[in-house]
Amino acid sequence: MKSDFREWSDIRVFLAVMRAGSTLAASRVLGMSQPTVARRIDVLEHVSGLTLFDRTTQGFCPTPAAEALLPEAEKMEAAAGALAQIATRERNAPSKPIRFSLAPVALTKNLTAILARFRADHPGTSFDFLPTRDEVDLIGGEADMALRYALEINDERLIRYKLSEIRTALFASESYVAEYGLPTTEADLLRHRFVMREGRIRPGPIDTWLLERITPDQIVSRSQDFESLFAAVQTGIGIGALPRVRAHLEGGFVECFTPADTVVGYTWLVVSPAAMRRPEIRVFAECFARDYAAFLAEEKAQILAGAEASGQSDTA
């Protein structure tokens, strides 16, 4: 057995013998056998090169070397006790809520049902929601995790889960269709009006495709976010490129013919590395990514199957 006085178990044996006065009495305090305690003391003396105790008929008497080591050994004992108290306090402290940033539109019954199921399996877990369309600073600690919609997550420090593909299509409101009809070919596009997106919702392949086939005077409105884009198309002022699943889910929109390349991004769950060190967040991130991705896939299949059954094309 090798020990150079670095292990706390060696210090405990040393202090127990110092205080009890014998290896037999120390063994009762430590819950060890007497031969084990005596052997640990022999090893300590051998490795340190010091005689720590004089063996007498009265027991183990500490030498000056042992007395010199005693103050530092007691400091280690106090530090170990303080460490144990802190560990107990942290273990028994109420768990911090998981701070979850996501767009307000994502706070649906289906999402909260997934969270409720997780809480049922993991009592004591709680969530603080940060509903915002803005990108919060996860590395800076503004939230623990976030749902994001983007082609790529460029910050390599973040832990990323790709949950679903987002495709767009050209949609018009029912009132627009009643008044102007729908384009059925690329040549038909020149007879219609359009709502384009810019700013916060970056143009995608479908926007580039469309801009190559229409003239600037056909653009009647520009929207900075999806809420205003949906609202503009819903008013009937023009045709716009909308996320297919959401447009069919909300209803009131009619899908036009659409080019093949309509992927504008993906749904991501991103988690800060600091948050990922918390065990409950690691478990939740894995469970949520799996369950929410499954929900999105099922929702997409059901909605687009319904759209196809009603006569609208499926290009997803």
Secondary structure, 3 states (H helix, E strand, C coil): CCCCCCCHHHHHHHHHHHHHCCHHHHHHHHCCCHHHHHHHHHHHHHHHCCCCEEEECCEEEECHHHHHHHHHHHHHHHHHHHHHHHHHHHHHCCCCCEEEEECHHHCCHHHHHHHHHHHHHCCCCCEEEEECCCCCCCCCCCCCEEEEEECCCCCCCCEEEEEEEEEEEEEEEHHHHHHHCCCCCCHHHHHCCEEEECCCCCCCHHHHHHHCCCCHHHEEEEECCHHHHHHHHHHCCCEEEEEHHHHHHHCCEEECCCCCCCEEEEEEEEECHHHHCCHHHHHHHHHHHHHHHHHHHHHHHHHHHHHHHCCCCCCC
